[in-house]
Amino acid sequence: MKKRSGLAVAAFLAAVLALPGGADAQEDLEEVMQRFDEFVAEGNYPRALEELQWARRALERAHHGQIESLFPSRLGSRDGREMTRQSVFGLTTHTRRYVDEAGGAIEVTLTEGGTGGSPMAALEQLSRLLGGAAGAETFRIEGRTATLVPADVQGEAVVTVRLESGGVLRFTAPAGEAEALESAARAFGVGRLDDYLSGDDPAVKSTI
């Protein structure tokens, strides 16, 4: 048991040290796994299960840090602002605004697991498409289906990318910025993010 956990932690260290807060996450996981092994050896399964919950929190921090690293720091002439994250009804959204010198902004939001089984995310996407259905355009970005709505019901241009991992990546900007929005979406690196979320290009190549 201890040997397997030690190998997992060693592999995890290489993957998270470069992430925001990576060293802290690795240290937390080492301590948690050590306590987990001790409780299992003692047959104290209630405490072992509690430690697994703490391990999950450490892994989620590393996961969120990896997502943040896959959001580019710049999109064209726009600088990325601080990432924000919110979890509601089992859905987690990650948002970063990109702002140019004139104050023009593009907002990028990832909803994890959005199209895989979430009626709420699907309804949100449908409402935006209906708001500008007359001018909607469908195209592909790195093999993923994307839809551009030049002006939705909220007066915004929206590019929605359906990820193979089941999530939704949405780009929004003021109406009239549709062309810049599509260019930003193509330059974002959708494939790398989706591959990570799908597990096809994992940050942690281990048995954790």
Number of C-alpha atoms within 10 A of each C-alpha: 10 13 8 10 17 14 14 19 18 13 17 24 19 15 18 23 15 13 18 16 13 21 16 15 23 22 13 16 24 21 13 21 21 14 16 25 18 16 18 15 13 10 11 13 13 10 15 20 14 13 21 16 13 17 21 13 15 20 19 13 19 26 18 16 18 23 18 21 14 16 22 15 16 17 19 15 10 19 18 20 14 11 13 12 14 10 11 7 7 8 15 16 18 19 20 22 21 22 19 15 9 7 9 12 19 25 18 24 20 23 21 22 20 24 20 16 11 16 11 13 19 14 12 11 17 12 14 21 24 13 17 21 16 11 12 18 14 12 12 12 18 11 11 14 14 21 20 26 25 27 25 22 13 12 14 20 26 30 27 24 23 22 27 18 19 17 25 24 23 21 25 26 22 19 16 13 18 21 11 14 24 22 12 20 22 14 14 21 15 20 16 15 21 23 15 18 22 15 12 11 13 13 18 19 13 13 11 13
